Amino acid sequence: MGRHQTEINDQGREYLEYNERLTKIRTLETTSEQRAFPPKQFAHANKESCPVEAYKEFDHHSPKEALHDDAPFYLSKNYSRQAG
């Protein structure tokens, strides 16, 4: 989805990778603006606090128009959710 994607490395560990895109501020014209490698966050055993599992849940609830590669990172408050 968009700028983030889940991958599995050579050791079989799942991770979330940030795929940076160009912005008005970050043009990548100079080498100082370029990252040596994309940032990654690896999954861990505790599913309740695992960032990869949290992202999958977030992705599952994202609107379809936010799922294409050039979509902005979508966050919105859910006003209809009941407490508890």
KOLZA-745015 format. One record per residue: residue number from 1; residue in three letters; z negated, x negated, y of N, C-alpha, C in turn. Coordinates in steps of 0.001 Angstrom, whole numbers, plus 524288, in hexadecimal, padded with zeros to 5 digits. Example, Ala and Ser with C-alpha at 12.3 -4.5 7.8 and 13.67 -1.06 7.14 Angstrom:
    n  res   n_zz   n_xx   n_yy  ca_zz  ca_xx  ca_yy   c_zz   c_xx   c_yy
    1  ALA  7E188  7CC7A  7E9C6  7E188  7CFF4  7EE6C  7E188  7CC70  7F31C
    2  SER  7E458  7CDCE  7F736  7E41C  7CA9A  7FBDC  7E142  7CD9C  8001E
This chain:
    n  res   n_zz   n_xx   n_yy  ca_zz  ca_xx  ca_yy   c_zz   c_xx   c_yy
    1  MET  80000  7FCBB  7FB59  80000  80000  80000  80000  7FC9D  804D3
    2  GLY  803AB  7FD55  80827  803A8  7FADB  80D37  80290  7F50E  80D18
    3  ARG  7FE8B  7F379  80FE9  7FD4A  7EDF1  8106B  7F9C3  7EBF2  80C18
    4  HIS  7F811  7EF44  808A9  7F483  7EDB6  80476  7F6E2  7EF15  7FF33
    5  GLN  7F5E0  7EBE1  7FB61  7F7AB  7ED20  7F61A  7F3FC  7EAAA  7F22D
    6  THR  7F385  7ED25  7EDAD  7F052  7EAF0  7E986  7F3CD  7E7CD  7E5E7
    7  GLU  7F1BD  7E371  7E426  7F489  7DFDC  7E0AB  7F0C4  7DE16  7DC6F
    8  ILE  7F2C1  7DB66  7D883  7EF84  7D902  7D470  7F123  7D34D  7D40E
    9  ASN  7ED46  7CFB7  7D452  7EE8D  7CA25  7D431  7EF51  7C836  7CE9B
   10  ASP  7F052  7C321  7CE0A  7F160  7C0CD  7C8E7  7ECCD  7C147  7C51C
   11  GLN  7E805  7C1B2  7C72D  7E362  7C23E  7C3DC  7E228  7C7F2  7C29D
   12  GLY  7E577  7CB8A  7C462  7E4A9  7D10F  7C347  7E0F7  7D3CB  7C702
   13  ARG  7DF85  7D13C  7CB53  7DC0C  7D3A2  7CF31  7DF39  7D6A7  7D331
   14  GLU  7DD98  7DB73  7D423  7E03D  7DEB6  7D7F9  7DE5B  7DD4B  7DD70
   15  TYR  7E1E5  7DD82  7E135  7E071  7DC64  7E695  7E3BA  7DF9D  7EA54
   16  LEU  7E1C1  7E011  7EF0E  7E463  7E2CB  7F347  7E67F  7DE9E  7F6ED
   17  GLU  7EB80  7DEE5  7F83F  7EDF0  7DAF9  7FB9B  7EFD3  7DD86  8009E
   18  TYR  7EE9D  7DAF1  804F9  7F04B  7DCCD  80A1A  7F58C  7DA5F  80B5F
   19  ASN  7F973  7DD9B  80C55  7FEAE  7DBC4  80DBE  7FF78  7DCB3  8138A
   20  GLU  7FEE6  7D890  81681  7FF1B  7D903  81C2D  80496  7DA4E  81E11
   21  ARG  804C8  7DDB1  821D3  809CD  7DED4  82449  8097F  7DD2C  829FE
   22  LEU  80DE9  7DCC4  82C7D  80E13  7DB20  831EF  80BFC  7DF73  8356E
   23  THR  8095F  7DDCF  839A6  80760  7E179  83D83  808EE  7DF7D  842E1
   24  LYS  807AF  7E26F  846E8  808D7  7E0A6  84C35  805DF  7DBA6  84D7B
   25  ILE  8012A  7DB2A  84B6E  7FDE3  7D69F  84C8C  7FF20  7D226  848DB
   26  ARG  7FFDB  7D349  843FB  800AD  7CF42  84000  80675  7CF23  83E7F
   27  THR  8096A  7CB9D  840F3  80F11  7CB63  84025  810A3  7C76B  83C0B
   28  LEU  80D27  7C3F7  83A8C  80E1E  7BFD3  836BB  81246  7BBF1  83888
   29  GLU  812E8  7BB70  83DBC  816BC  7B7C3  83FD1  814EC  7B221  83F54
   30  THR  80FDC  7B145  83F78  80DDB  7ABF2  83EF5  80B18  7AB62  839BE
   31  THR  80AD1  7A69B  837D1  80846  7A5BE  832C1  80271  7A6D1  83303
   32  SER  8001A  7A68C  837A7  7FA7F  7A7AE  83816  7F957  7AD6E  83722
   33  GLU  7FD3F  7B0CD  837AE  7FC83  7B663  836B3  7FD78  7B7D6  83103
   34  GLN  7FF81  7B44B  82DE6  800D5  7B572  8287C  7FC59  7B403  824D7
   35  ARG  7FB3C  7B754  8211B  7F736  7B637  81D34  7F998  7B2F8  818CF
   36  ALA  7F67B  7AF76  816A4  7F851  7AC3E  81248  7F93C  7AF98  80D6D
   37  PHE  7F628  7B3B3  80CCA  7F6B4  7B753  80866  7F450  7BC8A  80A05
   38  PRO  7F603  7C0D8  807B2  7F3DE  7C5EE  8092A  7EE33  7C686  80755
   39  PRO  7EAE0  7C8FF  80A8B  7E572  7C9E4  808F7  7E528  7CD6C  8042A
   40  LYS  7E16B  7CC42  800B8  7E0B5  7CF42  7FBE1  7DAF7  7D0AC  7FB37
   41  GLN  7D9FE  7D52B  7F8E8  7D4BB  7D6E0  7F78C  7D4D6  7D852  7F1CC
   42  PHE  7D1A0  7D5B4  7EEA6  7D1A7  7D692  7E901  7CDF0  7DAEC  7E765
   43  ALA  7CF6B  7DDA2  7E340  7CC27  7E1C1  7E0FF  7C772  7DF4B  7DE52
   44  HIS  7C33F  7E24D  7DDD5  7BEB9  7E086  7DAD7  7BCA9  7E4F2  7D779
   45  ALA  7B904  7E3AD  7D418  7B748  7E746  7CFFB  7B4A6  7EC3C  7D204
   46  ASN  7B1CD  7EBEE  7D657  7AF0C  7F076  7D867  7B2F2  7F412  7DB1B
   47  LYS  7B4A5  7F820  7D869  7B8AC  7FBAD  7DA6B  7B708  7FE6D  7DF75
   48  GLU  7B1EE  7FF58  7E026  7B01C  80227  7E4C7  7B0BE  7FF02  7E9C5
   49  SER  7B0CA  7F9D6  7E96F  7B169  7F69E  7EE1F  7B63E  7F324  7EDE5
   50  CYS  7B9B3  7F41C  7EA30  7BE6C  7F0F1  7E984  7C26A  7F24B  7EDC8
   51  PRO  7C431  7EE73  7F0D1  7C7F7  7EF92  7F4F7  7CD41  7F172  7F2EC
   52  VAL  7CEDE  7EFA4  7EE6A  7D3E0  7F152  7EC31  7D38A  7F70B  7EA8C
   53  GLU  7CF42  7F890  7E80E  7CE8B  7FE0C  7E685  7CE26  8018C  7EB54
   54  ALA  7CB7B  7FFBA  7EF64  7CB09  802C4  7F436  7D06B  80395  7F6A2
   55  TYR  7D39D  7FF7D  7F6A0  7D8E0  80001  7F8CE  7DC37  803C4  7F596
   56  LYS  7DBBB  8039C  7F070  7DEB1  80739  7ED1F  7DD2E  80CE2  7EE55
   57  GLU  7D82D  80DD0  7EF1C  7D65A  81314  7F071  7D87E  814B2  7F5C6
   58  PHE  7D848  8111D  7F988  7DA72  81218  7FEBA  7E046  81362  7FE55
   59  ASP  7E31D  81045  7FB5D  7E8C0  810F3  7FABA  7EA00  81648  7F84B
   60  HIS  7E6C8  817E5  7F493  7E782  81CE9  7F1E8  7E73D  8217F  7F5BD
   61  HIS  7E40D  820FF  7F9D4  7E34A  8253F  7FD96  7E6A7  824BA  80278
   62  SER  7E9D8  820B6  802D2  7ED2B  81FEF  8076B  7F1B0  823D1  80767
   63  PRO  7F34E  82597  80C09  7F7CC  82924  80C38  7FCCE  82652  80A9C
   64  LYS  80080  8292D  8088B  80560  826D9  80693  80848  823C3  80AC3
   65  GLU  8081E  82599  80FA8  80AEC  822DE  813CF  80877  81D8F  81523
   66  ALA  803CD  81C86  81327  8013B  81784  81420  80206  813AC  80FA4
   67  LEU  80536  81503  80BCE  805CF  811BB  8072E  80A76  80E01  8075C
   68  HIS  80DB4  80E3D  80B5B  8122A  80AAB  80B8D  81093  8056C  80DEE
   69  ASP  813B2  80166  80D0A  81244  7FC0B  80E68  81152  7FB19  81431
   70  ASP  813E9  7FDE1  817A4  8131B  7FCDF  81D31  80F4A  800BA  81FB7
   71  ALA  80C71  803AC  81C94  8088D  80755  81E9D  803C0  80466  82094
   72  PRO  80144  8065C  824B2  7FC64  803EC  82671  7F808  804FD  8227F
   73  PHE  7F3FA  801C4  822B4  7EF72  80293  81F58  7ECE4  807A3  82119
   74  TYR  7EC81  80B72  81DAF  7EB06  810C2  81F12  7E54C  811D7  81DCF
   75  LEU  7E253  81346  821C4  7DCF0  81510  82109  7DC31  819F9  8244C
   76  SER  7D985  81DBF  8221E  7D881  8228B  824F1  7D380  82501  822E1
   77  LYS  7D09B  8277A  82649  7CBD2  82A1A  824B2  7CD30  82F33  821E8
   78  ASN  7CA63  83055  81DB1  7CB2B  8352A  81AC3  7C73D  8392E  81CC8
   79  TYR  7C8FF  83CC4  81FFC  7C590  840AD  8224A  7C43A  84518  81E89
   80  SER  7C73D  845C2  81A6B  7C660  84A2C  816E3  7C2BF  848E5  81253
   81  ARG  7C11D  84411  811B8  7BDC3  842A0  80D53  7B83F  844D2  80E12
   82  GLN  7B624  846F2  809E1  7B0E0  8491C  80A01  7ACDF  844DC  808CC
   83  ALA  7A872  844F7  80B74  7A445  84127  80A85  7A20D  841E5  80510
   84  GLY  7A061  83D7F  802C5  79DCF  83DCA  7FDB5  7A0FA  83C1A  7F984
